[in-house]
Amino acid sequence: MRRKIVAGVALLVILIVGGWLRVDFLRSVEHGMSPDAINYDTMTRQLLEDGIYAYGDTKPNAKIAPGYPLFLAAVYKLVDYQVHDPLPWVRYVQVLFSLASLWLIFRMTKELSNEIAGLLAAFIAAVYPPLVWANGAVLTEVLGIFFMLAFIYAQIRTFRAPSGRLAFVTGLLLGLTVLIRPEFMPLLLANYLFYWLWKRDTKRLLKLFACSAAGLALVLMPWWVRNVVTLNELVVTATQANPFKAGTYPDKNYDDNLVDPSGKTEMEVAVERLKKGFSTQPEVYIKWYTIGKLEHIYGSAYLGGGHHPYDNILPSAVNPNDFHRWLVFFGLAAALALACRWKQTATLLVVIVVTMTLIRLAFVPEYRYNVMSMPLIIIVDCIVVINVVCWSYDKWRRRFTGKTRGDNDAAFPV
């Protein structure tokens, strides 16, 4: 009981610190609006005033999934956006989701390791600058991270105590995540493939997979119906092809003139660029679609949507980019450590990060995209580090006292 009270107080302190850092950041700097954020604001006002759902256009389209625009529309409506500036309110609501994400990080890490690892992961996430800066951006990251973590936590619980009802909830949460960030949809297959390789229980897997797929379909169904009725076509997630096309320009050199885009759709240009690029410049394109894009995704910390003056969040002696790179470096080492004993629930996080990374290699790479993976990397770091410490302590204790603490389902026997 005493241990639970101490852990609860420690978590409360971490949430208070995380909340203070986020609110102080929102109040102490001037926030910019990226082109995507401006488009979100424009389409939300158009949706509320004209009833037209369209991104970058005045005619209905399905270029982006509706999760974040509907979130914005709800906030705009609640604060009477025609009288009050809704953007500060959007940022403060995002802080609430960010704090809820810290709680999920604690719960997930505790589930996979212990309370110490959970508190450490929550603390690192609370002070990790990009997870603070992201609250100032009118973009999908904060909301997407919350629903992604909720989905993964439910998936972990499903794998550890399989039930059709829990698998269905997992599908519902994945559906909400996909409505915000469509690239997460393949995780349904990746997660259950991992489960099958681990358990080799095909009958149970098919039951759980069917329940999750049903939950996913239930959430996406209104979006599918809208697209069929309004656009006369079935759009599963979104139709925007620009990120895919932009990803075909090595080193983001958009003036390489490799293909004449005249009279072609963005997808046609992208496909032709890939064919010509890999056939005429194989070394350049292979490097770009591996090392090149990985550097653009994970090489530096995401700076948020733009703010002035620059807010370091961390003590001035600590460089946020260095902090970020150490987390990524230890994350790679931790993933390799988990791979040595991969038949455990914690390995699911590595599977998800790898899957997300491979998907992003197909699109234009941005430092912004690494912020979605960082909570999982932080969790994996803390699981392995704390369990190595516990394992070392137990080894020392066994040697000198002959006593140990037993085992659990963690990265190492502890």
C-alpha positions as CSV (number, residue, x, y, z in Angstrom):
1,M,0.0,0.0,0.0
2,R,2.8,2.4,0.9
3,R,4.6,1.7,-2.4
4,K,1.4,2.5,-4.3
5,I,0.9,5.8,-2.4
6,V,4.5,6.8,-3.1
7,A,4.1,5.9,-6.8
8,G,0.8,7.8,-7.0
9,V,2.3,10.9,-5.4
10,A,5.4,10.7,-7.7
11,L,3.1,10.4,-10.8
12,L,1.0,13.4,-9.6
13,V,4.2,15.5,-9.3
14,I,5.3,14.4,-12.8
15,L,1.9,15.4,-14.2
16,I,2.1,18.8,-12.4
17,V,5.6,19.4,-13.8
18,G,4.5,18.3,-17.2
19,G,1.4,20.5,-17.1
20,W,3.3,23.5,-15.8
21,L,5.9,23.2,-18.6
22,R,3.2,23.0,-21.3
23,V,1.1,25.8,-20.0
24,D,4.1,28.0,-19.4
25,F,5.3,27.4,-22.9
26,L,1.9,28.3,-24.4
27,R,1.7,31.5,-22.3
28,S,5.3,32.7,-22.7
29,V,5.9,32.6,-26.5
30,E,4.2,33.8,-29.7
31,H,3.0,30.8,-31.7
32,G,3.3,30.5,-35.5
33,M,1.0,28.8,-37.9
34,S,2.5,26.4,-40.4
35,P,0.9,26.1,-43.9
36,D,-0.8,22.8,-42.7
37,A,-2.2,24.6,-39.6
38,I,-3.5,27.5,-41.7
39,N,-5.3,25.0,-44.0
40,Y,-6.8,23.2,-41.0
41,D,-8.1,26.5,-39.6
42,T,-9.6,27.5,-43.0
43,M,-11.3,24.1,-43.6
44,T,-12.7,24.1,-40.1
45,R,-14.3,27.5,-40.6
46,Q,-15.6,26.4,-44.0
47,L,-17.1,23.2,-42.4
48,L,-18.9,25.2,-39.7
49,E,-20.1,28.0,-41.9
50,D,-20.9,26.3,-45.2
51,G,-21.1,22.6,-44.2
52,I,-18.4,21.7,-46.8
53,Y,-15.7,19.3,-45.8
54,A,-12.7,20.1,-48.0
55,Y,-9.0,20.5,-47.5
56,G,-7.4,23.2,-49.6
57,D,-10.5,23.6,-51.8
58,T,-14.1,24.8,-51.7
59,K,-15.5,21.6,-53.1
60,P,-16.0,18.5,-51.0
61,N,-13.0,16.1,-51.0
62,A,-11.3,13.5,-48.9
63,K,-7.7,14.6,-49.1
64,I,-7.3,14.2,-45.3
65,A,-9.0,12.0,-42.7
66,P,-11.6,13.8,-40.6
67,G,-10.4,13.1,-37.1
68,Y,-8.4,16.3,-36.4
69,P,-10.7,18.7,-38.3
70,L,-13.7,17.4,-36.4
71,F,-11.8,17.9,-33.1
72,L,-11.0,21.5,-34.2
73,A,-14.7,22.0,-35.2
74,A,-15.8,20.9,-31.8
75,V,-13.5,23.3,-30.0
76,Y,-14.3,26.2,-32.3
77,K,-18.0,25.6,-31.7
78,L,-17.7,25.4,-27.9
79,V,-15.7,28.6,-27.6
80,D,-17.8,30.5,-30.1
81,Y,-15.0,31.0,-32.6
82,Q,-16.8,34.0,-34.3
83,V,-16.4,36.0,-31.1
84,H,-13.3,34.5,-29.5
85,D,-10.0,33.4,-31.0
86,P,-10.3,29.6,-30.9
87,L,-6.6,28.7,-31.4
88,P,-5.5,29.4,-27.8
89,W,-8.3,27.1,-26.6
90,V,-7.3,24.4,-29.1
91,R,-3.7,24.5,-27.6
92,Y,-5.0,24.3,-24.0
93,V,-7.2,21.3,-24.8
94,Q,-4.2,19.7,-26.5
95,V,-2.4,20.1,-23.2
96,L,-5.1,18.0,-21.5
97,F,-4.6,15.3,-24.1
98,S,-0.8,15.5,-23.7
99,L,-1.1,15.0,-19.9
100,A,-3.4,12.0,-20.5
101,S,-0.7,10.6,-22.8
102,L,1.8,10.9,-19.9
103,W,-0.6,8.8,-17.7
104,L,-0.9,6.2,-20.5
105,I,2.9,6.1,-20.8
106,F,3.2,5.4,-17.1
107,R,0.5,2.7,-17.2
108,M,1.9,1.0,-20.3
109,T,5.5,1.0,-19.0
110,K,4.4,-0.3,-15.6
111,E,2.4,-3.0,-17.3
112,L,5.5,-4.1,-19.2
113,S,8.1,-3.6,-16.5
114,N,7.5,-2.0,-13.1
115,E,6.4,1.3,-11.4
116,I,10.0,2.7,-11.4
117,A,10.3,2.3,-15.1
118,G,6.8,3.8,-15.6
119,L,7.6,6.8,-13.5
120,L,10.9,7.3,-15.3
121,A,9.2,7.1,-18.7
122,A,6.5,9.5,-17.7
123,F,9.1,12.0,-16.4
124,I,11.2,11.8,-19.6
125,A,8.1,12.3,-21.7
126,A,7.0,15.2,-19.5
127,V,10.2,17.1,-20.1
128,Y,11.1,15.9,-23.6
129,P,10.9,19.3,-25.5
130,P,9.1,18.1,-28.7
131,L,6.3,16.7,-26.6
132,V,6.0,20.2,-25.0
133,W,6.4,22.2,-28.2
134,A,3.9,20.1,-30.1
135,N,1.1,21.5,-27.9
136,G,1.6,24.9,-29.6
137,A,1.1,23.5,-33.1
138,V,-2.4,23.3,-34.6
139,L,-1.5,19.9,-36.0
140,T,-2.4,16.2,-35.5
141,E,0.5,15.1,-33.3
142,V,-0.8,15.7,-29.8
143,L,-4.2,14.2,-30.4
144,G,-2.7,11.4,-32.6
145,I,-0.3,10.4,-29.8
146,F,-3.0,10.1,-27.2
147,F,-5.2,7.8,-29.3
148,M,-2.2,5.8,-30.6
149,L,-1.1,5.2,-27.0
150,A,-4.6,4.3,-25.9
151,F,-4.8,1.8,-28.8
152,I,-1.4,0.2,-28.0
153,Y,-2.3,0.0,-24.3
154,A,-5.5,-1.8,-25.2
155,Q,-3.5,-4.1,-27.6
156,I,-1.1,-5.0,-24.9
157,R,-3.9,-5.9,-22.6
158,T,-5.5,-7.9,-25.3
159,F,-2.4,-9.9,-25.9
160,R,-1.8,-10.5,-22.2
161,A,-5.4,-11.4,-21.4
162,P,-7.1,-12.3,-24.7
163,S,-10.8,-11.6,-25.0
164,G,-13.0,-10.7,-27.9
165,R,-14.4,-7.7,-26.1
166,L,-11.0,-6.2,-25.4
167,A,-9.9,-6.9,-29.0
168,F,-13.0,-5.0,-30.2
169,V,-12.1,-2.0,-28.1
170,T,-8.6,-2.2,-29.5
171,G,-10.1,-1.9,-33.0
172,L,-12.3,1.0,-32.0
173,L,-9.2,2.9,-30.6
174,L,-7.2,2.0,-33.8
175,G,-10.1,3.4,-35.8
176,L,-10.0,6.7,-33.9
177,T,-6.2,6.8,-34.4
178,V,-6.6,6.2,-38.1
179,L,-9.1,9.0,-38.4
180,I,-6.4,11.3,-37.2
181,R,-3.3,9.7,-38.7
182,P,-4.2,7.2,-41.5
183,E,-0.7,5.7,-41.7
184,F,-1.4,3.7,-38.5
185,M,-3.9,1.4,-40.2
186,P,-1.4,-1.3,-41.2
187,L,-0.6,-1.8,-37.5
188,L,-3.7,-4.0,-37.3
189,L,-1.9,-6.6,-39.5
190,A,1.6,-6.0,-38.1
191,N,0.5,-6.5,-34.5
192,Y,-1.4,-9.7,-35.1
193,L,1.3,-11.1,-37.3
194,F,3.7,-10.6,-34.3
195,Y,1.1,-12.3,-32.0
196,W,0.9,-15.2,-34.4
197,L,4.7,-15.6,-34.7
198,W,4.9,-15.6,-30.9
199,K,1.9,-17.8,-29.9
200,R,1.2,-19.8,-33.1
201,D,-2.4,-20.0,-32.0
202,T,-4.2,-19.5,-35.3
203,K,-7.7,-20.0,-34.0
204,R,-7.4,-17.5,-31.2
205,L,-5.6,-15.1,-33.5
206,L,-8.4,-15.1,-36.1
207,K,-11.0,-14.5,-33.4
208,L,-9.1,-11.6,-31.9
209,F,-8.3,-10.2,-35.4
210,A,-11.9,-10.4,-36.5
211,C,-13.1,-8.5,-33.4
212,S,-10.5,-5.8,-33.8
213,A,-11.3,-5.5,-37.5
214,A,-15.0,-5.1,-36.7
215,G,-14.2,-2.3,-34.2
216,L,-12.0,-0.6,-36.8
217,A,-14.7,-0.8,-39.5
218,L,-17.4,0.5,-37.1
219,V,-15.5,3.7,-36.5
220,L,-14.5,4.2,-40.1
221,M,-18.0,3.3,-41.5
222,P,-19.4,6.9,-41.3
223,W,-16.4,8.2,-43.2
224,W,-16.7,5.5,-45.9
225,V,-20.5,6.2,-46.3
226,R,-19.9,10.0,-46.6
227,N,-17.3,9.5,-49.3
228,V,-19.5,7.2,-51.3
229,V,-22.5,9.5,-51.0
230,T,-20.7,12.8,-51.5
231,L,-17.8,11.8,-53.8
232,N,-19.3,8.7,-55.5
233,E,-16.2,6.7,-54.5
234,L,-15.0,4.6,-51.6
235,V,-12.1,6.3,-49.9
236,V,-10.8,4.2,-47.1
237,T,-8.7,6.8,-45.4
238,A,-7.6,9.8,-47.5
239,T,-6.7,10.7,-51.1
240,Q,-3.9,13.2,-50.7
241,A,-1.0,12.1,-52.8
242,N,1.3,15.0,-52.3
243,P,3.3,13.6,-49.4
244,F,4.0,10.5,-51.4
245,K,5.1,12.5,-54.5
246,A,7.2,14.8,-52.4
247,G,9.0,11.8,-51.0
248,T,10.3,10.9,-54.4
249,Y,12.7,13.9,-54.5
250,P,16.1,12.9,-53.1
251,D,17.4,15.3,-50.5
252,K,14.2,17.3,-51.1
253,N,15.5,18.8,-54.3
254,Y,12.2,19.7,-55.9
255,D,13.9,21.2,-59.0
256,D,15.7,18.2,-60.3
257,N,13.5,18.0,-63.5
258,L,13.6,14.2,-63.5
259,V,10.0,14.0,-64.8
260,D,7.8,16.5,-66.7
261,P,4.7,16.8,-64.5
262,S,2.6,18.5,-67.2
263,G,-0.9,17.0,-67.5
264,K,-0.2,14.3,-64.9
265,T,-1.8,13.7,-61.5
266,E,0.5,13.8,-58.4
267,M,0.3,10.0,-58.1
268,E,1.3,9.6,-61.8
269,V,4.2,11.9,-61.3
270,A,5.3,10.0,-58.2
271,V,5.1,6.6,-59.9
272,E,7.0,7.8,-63.0
273,R,9.7,9.4,-60.8
274,L,10.2,6.2,-58.9
275,K,10.5,4.1,-62.1
276,K,12.9,6.6,-63.7
277,G,14.8,7.3,-60.5
278,F,15.5,3.7,-59.5
279,S,16.5,2.8,-63.1
280,T,18.7,5.7,-63.9
281,Q,20.0,6.7,-60.4
282,P,19.8,3.6,-58.3
283,E,22.5,4.5,-55.8
284,V,20.9,7.9,-55.2
285,Y,17.4,6.6,-54.7
286,I,18.4,3.6,-52.6
287,K,20.4,5.8,-50.3
288,W,17.5,8.3,-50.1
289,Y,14.9,5.7,-49.3
290,T,17.0,4.3,-46.5
291,I,19.7,6.3,-44.7
292,G,18.6,9.6,-46.2
293,K,15.0,9.5,-45.1
294,L,15.9,8.0,-41.7
295,E,18.2,11.0,-41.0
296,H,15.4,13.4,-41.9
297,I,13.0,11.6,-39.6
298,Y,15.1,10.8,-36.6
299,G,18.2,13.0,-37.0
300,S,16.9,16.0,-35.0
301,A,14.2,16.9,-32.5
302,Y,10.9,18.3,-33.8
303,L,10.7,22.0,-33.0
304,G,6.9,22.3,-33.0
305,G,4.8,24.5,-35.2
306,G,7.1,27.5,-34.8
307,H,7.3,29.9,-31.8
308,H,9.1,33.1,-30.8
309,P,11.2,33.5,-28.7
310,Y,12.8,30.1,-28.7
311,D,12.0,28.1,-25.6
312,N,14.5,25.4,-24.7
313,I,12.3,23.8,-22.1
314,L,15.3,22.0,-20.7
315,P,18.1,23.7,-18.7
316,S,20.2,25.9,-21.0
317,A,23.2,23.6,-20.8
318,V,21.2,20.8,-22.3
319,N,20.7,20.8,-26.1
320,P,17.3,19.3,-27.0
321,N,18.8,17.8,-30.2
322,D,21.5,16.0,-28.2
323,F,18.8,14.8,-25.7
324,H,16.7,13.5,-28.6
325,R,19.6,11.7,-30.3
326,W,20.6,10.0,-27.1
327,L,17.0,8.7,-26.7
328,V,17.0,7.4,-30.3
329,F,20.5,5.8,-29.8
330,F,19.5,4.1,-26.6
331,G,16.2,3.1,-28.2
332,L,18.1,1.3,-31.0
333,A,20.2,-0.5,-28.4
334,A,17.1,-1.3,-26.3
335,A,15.3,-2.7,-29.4
336,L,18.3,-5.0,-30.1
337,A,18.3,-6.1,-26.4
338,L,14.6,-7.0,-26.7
339,A,15.2,-8.8,-29.9
340,C,17.4,-11.3,-28.0
341,R,14.3,-12.4,-26.1
342,W,11.6,-11.3,-28.5
343,K,8.8,-13.5,-27.3
344,Q,7.4,-11.0,-24.8
345,T,4.8,-8.3,-24.9
346,A,7.3,-5.4,-24.8
347,T,8.6,-6.4,-28.2
348,L,5.3,-5.2,-29.6
349,L,6.5,-1.6,-29.2
350,V,9.5,-2.3,-31.3
351,V,7.3,-3.9,-34.0
352,I,5.1,-0.8,-34.0
353,V,8.1,1.6,-34.2
354,V,9.7,-0.4,-37.0
355,T,6.4,-0.6,-38.9
356,M,5.7,3.1,-38.6
357,T,9.3,3.9,-39.7
358,L,9.0,1.7,-42.8
359,I,5.7,3.3,-43.7
360,R,7.2,6.8,-43.4
361,L,10.1,5.9,-45.7
362,A,7.5,5.9,-48.6
363,F,6.6,9.6,-47.9
364,V,8.3,12.9,-47.6
365,P,10.5,12.8,-44.4
366,E,10.1,15.4,-41.8
367,Y,11.5,15.8,-38.2
368,R,7.9,16.4,-37.3
369,Y,7.1,12.7,-37.9
370,N,9.5,11.4,-35.3
371,V,7.5,12.9,-32.5
372,M,4.8,10.2,-32.9
373,S,7.4,7.4,-32.4
374,M,9.2,9.0,-29.5
375,P,6.8,8.0,-26.6
376,L,7.3,4.4,-27.6
377,I,11.1,4.8,-27.9
378,I,11.1,6.4,-24.4
379,I,9.1,3.5,-23.0
380,V,11.4,0.9,-24.6
381,D,14.5,2.8,-23.2
382,C,13.1,2.8,-19.7
383,I,11.9,-0.8,-19.8
384,V,15.4,-2.1,-20.7
385,V,17.4,0.3,-18.6
386,I,15.4,-0.3,-15.4
387,N,15.3,-4.0,-15.9
388,V,19.0,-4.2,-16.6
389,V,19.5,-2.3,-13.3
390,C,17.1,-4.7,-11.5
391,W,18.8,-7.7,-13.1
392,S,22.3,-6.4,-12.0
393,Y,21.0,-5.7,-8.5
394,D,19.5,-9.2,-8.2
395,K,22.6,-10.8,-9.4
396,W,24.6,-8.9,-6.8
397,R,22.1,-9.7,-4.1
398,R,22.0,-13.3,-5.0
399,R,25.8,-13.5,-4.9
400,F,26.1,-11.9,-1.5
401,T,22.9,-12.8,0.3
402,G,21.5,-15.7,-1.7
403,K,18.1,-13.9,-2.0
404,T,16.3,-12.7,-5.1
405,R,13.0,-11.0,-6.0
406,G,11.6,-13.5,-8.6
407,D,10.6,-13.1,-12.2
408,N,8.1,-11.1,-14.3
409,D,7.3,-10.5,-17.9
410,A,9.9,-7.8,-18.5
411,A,12.8,-7.3,-20.9
412,F,15.2,-9.3,-18.7
413,P,14.6,-11.6,-15.7
414,V,14.2,-9.4,-12.7
